[in-house]
Amino acid sequence: MRELLTVEDYAAELLGLVAPDARPAEVLPVAEAAGRVLAAPVASTVDIPGFDNSAMDGYAIRYADAGSVPVRLPVVGEVAAGSAADPPAGPGECLRIMTGAPLPGFADTVVALEQTDGGTEVVEVRVAPAGPGQHVRRAGDDVAAGDVIAQPGDELNPGLVGAVAAVGVGRVAVWPRPVVAVAATGDELVVAGSAPLRRGQLYESNSLVLVASLRRDGAVPLTGDPVGDRPEALVAWLDEATDGADLVVLTGGASVGAYDVVRDVLTEAGGTFRHVRMQPGRPQGWAVWRGVPVVSLPGNPLSAALSYEVFVRPMLDRILGRRPPRWYPAVAGSAWRSPLGKRQLVPVRLSADEDGRLVAVPAHTRGSASHMVTSLGAADGFVMVPEAVAEVTPGDPLVVRWL
């Protein structure tokens, strides 16, 4: 009987197969670096804002001129966003000002347009400012020149790309994308759309899920048609795949069936196959082929997809020096059973209740049945149910990760 490992123990075993990428970082224009992982810190080249400016469309005034309202002030000019002008205004006078425009030197406060009658020659201020500096963005309020705004291991999501560009940094150092070869195995697999199914066949989807996940997670996937259940075919594929790949991921043939060729070939090459205390995804295995780590995932679609999330994604995070994705607190929105003694992974739909809590409901009526590929398409994320829990009831605390 195979040794039973916890999810954490098996994940640690796989992490021991990889190390942070030792290749030199790539330097890319920010516009081309979305989705990449930073290899060096990014510091601001400027103060943001670079000057005191208006947070509102309205009127630049001296606070002392609007101490009692209503008050009428002559409008002696205006300042638009992008203007370099600094028009003067005497005591009791004001300027129209647009959002983002530099605050004139005489002014210390902005009155929002909505707090006036909107006059263009004379304006009536109808609501007294809350204090000096109202609606003024001060220079350096957001970030000061030299401040570090991103660290190695940060992933350049759309928001961070914008922040890096805004602080004047045009090029960034990022880690190379790891190359991951992927294959689904099994004589029963048919490429979707290539031919009608015969009895005993099914359309192959696992490799597509894995490729999409790898692209999302910053890797370069390599894949092709399914590999049949013949040792010589798998050996030939592995020899070719490991010529240039940093990691290999197989799906199918990892259990104890008579035709589980992946297990047989990798075991002969010194590989190790395990049973992990999880559902779905109990049978797992790994090997090293020509110096390249090979991870063998189960063949059932949900098992393969969720095994990727808890075992392969952490390997990529380590290679890239990236912080792992966060788990968020949630509560169960319905009741379901969980196998005692196993960590249950359940694809869920997520919503928010009136208290702002995330509420998780299984995405499929069959919960985490390993062959339920459609549950992934309907899911927002997945939850982990602890091994000691046999019954989940509404309101029970859970942890969830977004997909």
N, C-alpha and C positions, 0 to 999 in steps of 0.2 A: 504494500500500500504506500502511496506517495505521502511524503511529509506534508502536513498542513501548516501553512504559514499565515501570519496576519498580513493584512494589506500593507502595513508600515514596514514589516520585515522584508516582504518581497520587493517593495519599492526601493528600499535601501540596497538590496542585492543588485537590482538593475542599475541604480545610480553608481555603484562601484565599477560598472563597465565603461563609464564615460568620464571625461574631465573637461574643464573649461577649455575652449578653443585656443590653441597655441598659435594659430596663424595671425599675421599682422592684421590690424584693423584696416577697414576700407574708409576712405574719406570721400563723402558724397555731398552734392548740393542738397540743401534741406528739402527742396521740392521733390527729390528723388528718394528720400530716406524714410518716407512713411512706412510704418510697420517694422522698421529695423530696430535693433537694440543698441543703445549707446555704449561705446567702449571708453569714453572719456567724458569728464564733466563739461557742462556748458555754462559759461558765465556771461552775464549781460555786458554789452559794450556801452550801454547808455543808461541814463536815468529814464524811467517811465512812470508818469509822463516826463517829458524833457523840460516842461515849463508849466507854470500854473495855468489852468484852463477851465473853461466853463463846462459843468456837467449837464447844463440845460440850455434850451433856447429861452432867451429872456433879455434881461437888462443888467449891465454891469454898473454898480453903484458904490458909493461910500455908505457903509452901514449907518453912519451917523445921520445921513440924509433921509432915512426912512424910520426914524425912531418912533414917530407917531403916524398913524394911517387913518384915513386915506391921505396921501400926499401926491401932488402933481410935480413931475420933474421934466424939464426940457430934455429932449433927445437930440444930441448934437452930432451923432455919427453912428457908425456900426463897425463891428469886427466879425469877419467870416472865418470859418474853419480854414486853416491853411494860410491865413494872412500873416505877413510879417510886420504889419503896421502896429503902432502903439499910439492911437489917437488920444489927445488930451481931453479932459473935461473939467470944467471949473466946479467949485463947491455948489451943490444943489443941482448939478447936471448929471446926465447918464448917457450911456451908449447902448444901442441894441447889440446883442451878442448871440452867436450861434453855438450849438453844442460842439465842444472840442476846440473852439477858438481860444487864442491866448488871452488871458485876463489882462486888461490894460493896467499900466503901472499905477494909475490913481485909485483903482478900484480894490475893494477887499471882499465884496459880496456880489452874488448874482441873485436877482429876483426872477423866478420862473414866469414865463409868459402867462400861465394860467392864473397867476396871482395879481394880474394887472388887467387894464382894459385893452391892452394890445396897441396902444397909441404909437404912431410913427414920428410925430413931431413933439408931442407932449404925452407922457404916459402917466396914468394914475395907478399908483401902487396901492392895492386894496388889502393886502395881507402883509403884516410886518414880518421881516426876516427873523428866523429863529435866533440868529446871532451872527457876528462877523464870520466870514468864511463860508456862509451857506452856499451850496451848489458850486463850490470851487474844488477842483482836483489839484492838489499840490504836487509840485515837481518831486519825483521820486517816491510818490505814495505807493505805487505798485512794486517797483523794484529799483534798486540803486545800481549804478555802474559797478561792475565787479562782483555783484551778488551771483551765487551759483543757483541756477534755476532748474537744472536737471543733472542727475547723477548716472554713472555707469550702471548698466542694468535696467535703466528706464526704457520702456518701449515707446517709440515715437508714434503715439496715437495722434489723431487730427488736432486735438487741443494743444499737445506739446509741440507739434510742428509749427502751429501758429505762434506759440510763445517764443520758440527759438528764433523764428524769423523776426518777430516784433522787437527782440532785444539786439537785432543787428548782426546775428550770426548767420552767415550764408552757407557754411559747409560744416559737416559734423563727422566725427569718427564713429563708425559702427562696426559690429562684429560681422564676419562673413556668414552667409546663410548656410547652415548645415544641409548636406545633401542626403536624402533619405530614400532608399529604394523600397518599394512596396509591391507585394504580390498576394493575391488571393489564390488559394490552392483548392483543388478538388475537381474530379472528372464531371461532377454534376453541374458545374457552373457554365453559364452562357452569357456572353456580352449582351447587355440590354439593347434591343432593337436589331440584333444581327440575324435572328432566326426565331421561328416559333418554338416554344418549349415542347419537348417530348416528356413522356412519363418519367418521373424521377429527376428531372432537371429543374433548375431555378435560375433566375437572372441574378448575376453577380452585382452586388452593391457595396460590399465591404471596402473594396479598394477605393471606390469613389468617396466614401465617407472619410477614409483615412487620408486620402490626398487633399480633400477640402480642409480637413483639420490641420494637416501639416502646413498648407499654405497660410491658413489663418494664424498659425503659430510661428511663422517666420522661417520655415524650412523650404528647401527646393525638392519637391517629390519627383521620383522617377517611377513609372509604372508601365504596365502593358497588359496583355491578355492573361487570363487565369493560367496557372501552372497545373498540369494534370497530376494525377496520383501515381507517378512513376519516379522512383528514386533517381534515375539518370536525368530526367527532366529537371527535377528540383536542384540536383547538383550542378547541372549546366547553368541554370538560372542564377544560383548563388555565386558561382565563379564569375559570371558576367556582372552581376549586381555589385559585388564587393570591389570591383575595379573602379574606384572613384567615389563610392558612397561612404559617408561617415557613419551610417546606421542603416540597418535593414529591418523591416517590419513585415512579418508574415501573418496571415490569418487563415485559420483552418488547419486541421490535422494535428492539434496539440493535445488531444485527449488520449484515451486508451483503446480506441477502436482498432479493428484488424487492418484497416486501410489508412491509418494515420501516418502517412509517409513523412510528414514534417518531423514528427517525434522521432521516427526511426532514423532518419538521415542525420538530424542534429545530435541525437544521443550517440550515434556512432562517431561523430566528430567531437565528442567530449561535452556535449550540451547537458543542461539540467532541466528537468521538467518537474513542476510543482503543482500542488493543489493549494489554493489560497482561500482563506475563510471569507469569501465574498459571494454574492449572488446578485446579478449573473456574473460569469467570468471565472469560475472556479479553476479550470485547467489552464495553466500558464507554463511557458518555458523560455529558455534563452540559451544561446551558444555564442562562440566567437568563431567566425569563418574568415580565414585568411587575414586575421588581425582586426576584423570589423565586427562589432556587436550585432547580434541577430536576436530580435525579440519575436517570440511566437505567441500570437494571440488566439483566442478561440475563434471558431468559425461562425457561430451564431451571430447575427448582425448586432443586436443590442450588446451582447457580451464583448464583441470586438470594439465597438465604439466607446463604451464606458471603460474598458480596459485601457484603451488609448489615453483617455483623460487622466486616469489615476496612475498609470505606469510610464507611458511613452512621453506625454507632455512634460513631466518632471525631468526626464532625461534631456529634452531639448532646452529646458530652462537652465540646467546645469551647463550644458555646452555653451550657451549664449550668455551665461552670467546674469540671467534675468530673474527678477523676483517672481515667485509663483503666483498664480491667480488667487484672488481672495475668496474665502468662504464667507457667506453672509448669514446672519441669523434669520430664521423663518419659523412659521408655525404650520402645523398640518391643517389643511382645510377639509379633510375627510378622513375616514377610517380605512385602514388596510392591514393585512397580515404581513409579518416579516419573519424570515427563517431564523429561529433561535440559534445562536452560535455563529452566524455569518453576518458580515457587513453587507447590508442591502443597499444597492444603488438604484434609484428610481427616477426616471425622467418625469419632470413635473411641469405643469403650467403654473405661472406665478401671477398673483394679483396683489393689491394692497387693500387692507381692511380700513375701517374708519379711524383706527388708531395709528395708521401708517405702517403697520407691520406687513412684511412679506408673507403671503399665504400660499402654500404649496399644495397642489392637488395632482395626483398621478395623471400623466398625459394619455394613458390608455387604461381601459377597464381591467386589463390583465396585469397592470402594474409593471413589474420588471421581468416578465417572462422573456427568456434570452432571445427568442426568435422574433420578437415584436419590433420589426424595423420601423413601422409607421409611427411608433411612439416617439421616436427621435424627431421626426418631422413636425410633430405637434408640440414639442417641448420647448420651454424657455430656458430650462436648466435641469440639474439633477440634484437630488438630496442623498445624503448618507444616513442610514438608520443604524444605530449601534448594534453590536452583536447580541447584547443582553435584552433587546427589545423584541417581543414576539407580536405585539399588537400596537399599532399606531392609532391614536384617537385624535379627534379634532382638538386643536389647541396645543398639542404636544410640541415642544421645541425641537427644531431641526436645524441643520446647516445646509446651505444650498450654494451651488456654483452655477453661474450663468453659462450657457452654451453659446 
